[in-house]
Amino acid sequence: MSSGAPTSIGSRASTDNLGFLLAKASARWNQLLAAAFAERGFGEVQPSYGSVLLPLFEQDGLRMGELGRRARLSKQTMTTLVAQMERDALVRRDRDDVDRRARRVVLLPRAHLFRPVAEEVLAGLDSRIEEHLTRTTSETMKRGLRSVIEA
């Protein structure tokens, strides 16, 4: 019979819980990003902007709906985030030439200047992580996180 007491340190209600660790790792990652962006003169770029910038770095001019799908953000969250990024002169919304009701999100010059900074900062953080993990473990972790995202 179970006494109801945790049976291991990995119990669901502990700081060893996978979700707790993912959340804390994400928060630390965002702290490091924000500090590095500010050091390089891009203090207006919030880590959350990565959800929009990274897909646009891959393909500029995406429709809002497609951008939201790639970013895995709701329409409301996407609209709010893009408005903040417009305020910070990183993107603009243009009418779609084919469907005048749709909007496309386009990178502005400041975002293009930011891209190499983002690449440098992300590469540095990846290296920092690989100081604690082997490359194989890091790649395994990436595959695992992609699976969690897709679940």
C-alpha positions as CSV (number, residue, x, y, z in Angstrom):
1,M,0.0,0.0,0.0
2,S,1.1,3.5,-0.8
3,S,1.4,6.1,2.0
4,G,0.9,8.9,-0.5
5,A,4.5,10.1,0.1
6,P,6.7,10.8,-2.9
7,T,8.6,7.7,-4.0
8,S,11.5,9.5,-5.7
9,I,13.0,12.9,-6.1
10,G,11.5,13.0,-9.6
11,S,8.0,13.2,-8.2
12,R,5.4,15.3,-10.1
13,A,5.2,17.9,-7.4
14,S,8.9,18.8,-7.0
15,T,11.5,21.1,-8.4
16,D,12.8,18.0,-10.2
17,N,9.7,17.9,-12.3
18,L,10.4,18.1,-16.1
19,G,8.0,20.9,-16.7
20,F,9.4,22.9,-13.8
21,L,12.9,22.4,-15.2
22,L,11.9,23.3,-18.7
23,A,10.2,26.5,-17.5
24,K,13.2,27.5,-15.4
25,A,15.7,26.8,-18.2
26,S,13.5,28.8,-20.6
27,A,13.4,31.7,-18.1
28,R,17.2,31.6,-17.7
29,W,17.7,31.4,-21.5
30,N,15.5,34.5,-21.9
31,Q,17.5,36.4,-19.2
32,L,20.7,35.6,-21.1
33,L,19.2,36.7,-24.4
34,A,17.9,40.0,-23.1
35,A,21.2,40.9,-21.5
36,A,23.2,40.0,-24.6
37,F,20.8,41.9,-26.9
38,A,21.0,45.0,-24.7
39,E,24.9,44.8,-24.5
40,R,24.9,44.9,-28.3
41,G,22.6,47.9,-28.6
42,F,19.3,46.1,-29.2
43,G,17.7,46.5,-25.8
44,E,14.3,46.9,-27.4
45,V,14.4,43.3,-28.7
46,Q,12.5,41.2,-26.2
47,P,13.3,37.4,-26.2
48,S,9.6,36.8,-27.0
49,Y,10.2,38.5,-30.3
50,G,12.1,35.5,-31.4
51,S,8.8,33.7,-32.1
52,V,8.2,36.2,-34.9
53,L,11.7,37.1,-36.0
54,L,13.1,33.6,-36.4
55,P,10.4,32.4,-38.9
56,L,10.7,35.8,-40.7
57,F,14.5,35.3,-40.9
58,E,13.7,32.0,-42.7
59,Q,11.1,33.6,-44.9
60,D,10.3,37.3,-44.8
61,G,6.8,38.5,-45.7
62,L,4.7,35.7,-44.2
63,R,1.0,36.1,-43.8
64,M,-0.1,36.7,-40.2
65,G,-1.9,33.3,-40.1
66,E,1.1,31.4,-41.4
67,L,3.5,33.3,-39.1
68,G,1.2,32.4,-36.2
69,R,1.2,28.7,-37.2
70,R,5.0,28.6,-37.5
71,A,5.4,30.5,-34.2
72,R,2.8,28.3,-32.5
73,L,1.0,31.4,-31.2
74,S,-2.7,32.2,-31.1
75,K,-4.0,34.9,-33.4
76,Q,-4.5,37.3,-30.4
77,T,-1.0,36.7,-29.1
78,M,0.5,37.1,-32.6
79,T,-1.4,40.4,-33.1
80,T,-0.2,41.8,-29.8
81,L,3.4,40.7,-30.4
82,V,3.5,42.1,-34.0
83,A,2.1,45.4,-32.7
84,Q,4.8,45.7,-30.1
85,M,7.4,44.9,-32.8
86,E,5.9,47.6,-35.1
87,R,6.2,50.0,-32.2
88,D,9.9,49.0,-31.9
89,A,10.4,49.6,-35.6
90,L,11.4,45.9,-36.3
91,V,8.5,44.9,-38.6
92,R,5.5,46.3,-40.5
93,R,2.2,44.8,-41.6
94,D,1.5,45.1,-45.3
95,R,-1.7,44.2,-47.2
96,D,-1.4,40.9,-49.1
97,D,-1.5,41.6,-52.9
98,V,-3.6,38.4,-53.5
99,D,-6.0,38.6,-50.5
100,R,-6.5,42.2,-49.5
101,R,-8.0,41.1,-46.2
102,A,-4.8,39.4,-45.2
103,R,-1.7,41.0,-43.8
104,R,1.9,40.1,-44.4
105,V,4.6,40.8,-41.8
106,V,7.8,42.3,-43.3
107,L,11.1,42.9,-41.6
108,L,12.3,46.5,-41.4
109,P,16.0,47.6,-41.6
110,R,16.4,47.5,-37.8
111,A,15.5,43.8,-37.8
112,H,17.9,43.1,-40.7
113,L,20.7,44.8,-38.6
114,F,19.7,42.6,-35.7
115,R,19.9,39.3,-37.5
116,P,23.7,38.8,-37.3
117,V,23.5,39.9,-33.6
118,A,20.9,37.2,-33.0
119,E,22.9,34.6,-34.8
120,E,26.0,35.5,-32.8
121,V,24.2,35.5,-29.5
122,L,22.4,32.2,-30.2
123,A,25.6,30.6,-31.3
124,G,27.3,31.8,-28.1
125,L,24.5,30.4,-25.9
126,D,24.6,27.1,-27.8
127,S,28.3,26.9,-27.1
128,R,27.6,27.7,-23.4
129,I,25.1,24.9,-23.2
130,E,27.5,22.5,-24.9
131,E,30.0,23.2,-22.1
132,H,27.6,21.3,-19.9
133,L,26.3,18.8,-22.4
134,T,28.0,16.8,-25.1
135,R,27.1,17.7,-28.7
136,T,25.3,14.3,-28.9
137,T,23.3,15.0,-25.8
138,S,22.5,18.5,-27.1
139,E,21.2,17.1,-30.4
140,T,19.2,14.4,-28.5
141,M,17.7,17.2,-26.4
142,K,16.7,19.2,-29.5
143,R,15.0,16.2,-31.0
144,G,13.2,15.5,-27.7
145,L,12.0,19.1,-27.4
146,R,10.7,19.1,-31.0
147,S,8.7,16.0,-30.1
148,V,7.3,17.7,-27.0
149,I,6.3,20.7,-29.1
150,E,4.6,18.5,-31.7
151,A,2.8,16.4,-29.1
